[in-house]
Amino acid sequence: MNTESQEIQMKIKLESVQVLNLNFKSLSIDSSITQEMSVSMQLSVTQNKYDDTNKRSFIVSFLIDLKRQDDSLSISIEAIAIFSTTEIVDEQFLGSSFATVNAPAIAFPFVRAYIANFTLNSGFNPIMLPSFNFQAMQRAKSELKE
């Protein structure tokens, strides 16, 4: 192993992704009902409130609502991704693009796959969430604060 490889250290690690709350409602048995759903997502990055002694971990929270316009199908999901890092997690770290852009981009595919598998296992066509531009979301959030 050369010295260049030794200098590269892990900065962030996804420890787990957990679904905390799931609300599912269907008024139809049509398996194709998952077409044309509206999607809204809220995202937050916080200290790890589940382990307040660990100053090197943080949480990315996803609140996702999927709904058909006619209310024949709706899904609400609250999921968290727990990360550990080599850095001390403070307010500056939580506001960094590393925590607000990179971490959500790492965790989101797991939440996306969960929703696809859940709907498929529930007898519906799988819902494939669109890609999200977390950098643009963070930029918009920053502009609102100014």
C-alpha positions in Angstrom: 0.0 0.0 0.0 1.5 3.3 -1.0 1.5 6.4 1.2 -1.2 8.1 -1.0 -3.6 5.3 -0.2 -2.8 5.5 3.5 -3.6 9.2 3.6 -7.2 8.6 2.3 -9.3 8.2 5.4 -13.0 7.4 5.6 -14.9 10.6 6.3 -18.4 9.3 6.4 -20.0 5.9 6.9 -23.7 4.9 6.5 -24.5 2.8 9.6 -28.1 2.1 9.0 -31.3 3.1 7.3 -34.5 2.6 9.3 -38.2 3.3 8.6 -39.8 4.8 11.7 -43.3 5.4 10.3 -45.2 4.1 7.3 -48.8 5.0 6.4 -50.3 3.3 3.4 -53.8 3.6 2.1 -55.3 2.1 -1.1 -58.9 2.4 -2.2 -58.4 0.3 -5.3 -57.2 -3.2 -6.1 -55.9 -2.1 -9.5 -52.1 -2.9 -9.4 -51.4 -0.1 -11.9 -52.7 2.5 -9.6 -49.2 3.6 -8.7 -48.9 5.5 -11.9 -48.9 9.3 -11.9 -48.3 9.9 -8.2 -47.2 13.2 -6.8 -44.1 13.2 -4.6 -43.1 15.6 -1.9 -40.1 15.2 0.3 -38.8 17.0 3.4 -35.2 16.5 4.5 -33.4 17.4 7.7 -30.0 16.8 9.1 -29.5 16.7 12.9 -27.4 15.4 15.7 -28.0 11.8 16.5 -30.8 12.2 19.1 -30.9 8.4 19.6 -27.3 8.4 20.9 -26.4 11.8 22.3 -23.2 10.5 23.7 -21.7 9.9 20.3 -20.5 13.2 19.0 -19.4 11.6 15.7 -22.7 10.6 14.3 -25.7 12.3 12.8 -29.0 11.6 11.2 -30.6 12.4 7.9 -34.4 12.3 8.1 -36.6 11.8 5.1 -40.3 12.6 5.2 -41.8 11.5 1.9 -45.5 11.8 0.8 -46.8 10.0 -2.3 -50.3 10.6 -3.4 -52.6 10.2 -6.3 -54.7 13.2 -7.2 -57.9 11.3 -6.6 -56.7 10.1 -3.2 -57.1 6.4 -4.3 -53.6 5.7 -3.1 -51.4 7.5 -0.5 -48.1 6.6 1.2 -46.3 8.6 3.9 -43.0 7.4 5.1 -40.6 8.7 7.7 -37.1 7.1 7.4 -33.8 8.0 8.9 -30.2 7.3 7.9 -27.7 7.1 10.7 -24.1 8.1 9.7 -20.9 8.0 11.6 -18.0 10.3 10.7 -14.4 10.9 11.6 -15.3 14.5 12.3 -16.9 15.9 15.4 -20.6 16.7 14.5 -21.3 20.3 15.4 -23.6 23.0 13.9 -20.9 23.9 11.3 -20.6 20.2 10.2 -24.4 19.8 10.1 -24.6 22.9 7.8 -21.9 21.7 5.5 -22.6 20.3 2.0 -21.0 17.1 3.2 -23.9 16.6 5.6 -26.7 18.3 3.7 -25.9 17.1 0.1 -23.5 14.1 0.2 -25.1 12.2 3.1 -28.7 12.4 1.7 -27.4 11.3 -1.7 -25.8 8.3 -0.2 -28.9 7.3 1.9 -31.7 8.1 -0.6 -31.3 5.0 -2.9 -32.0 2.8 0.1 -35.3 4.7 0.9 -36.2 4.6 -2.8 -35.6 0.9 -3.0 -37.7 0.3 0.2 -40.7 2.1 -1.3 -40.3 0.2 -4.6 -40.1 -3.1 -2.8 -43.0 -2.3 -0.4 -45.4 -1.4 -3.1 -44.3 -4.4 -5.2 -44.8 -6.7 -2.2 -48.2 -5.1 -1.5 -49.4 -6.2 -5.0 -48.9 -3.0 -6.9 -46.6 -1.9 -9.6 -43.5 -0.7 -7.8 -43.2 3.0 -7.3 -39.8 4.3 -8.5 -39.2 7.6 -7.0 -37.5 10.2 -9.2 -33.9 11.2 -8.6 -33.5 14.3 -6.4 -30.9 16.9 -6.8 -29.9 17.4 -3.2 -27.5 20.2 -4.1 -30.3 22.2 -5.7 -32.5 21.5 -2.7 -29.8 22.8 -0.3 -29.2 25.8 -2.5 -33.0 26.6 -2.5 -33.1 26.1 1.3 -30.1 28.5 1.8 -31.7 31.2 -0.4 -34.9 31.0 1.7 -32.8 31.8 4.8 -31.3 34.9 3.2 
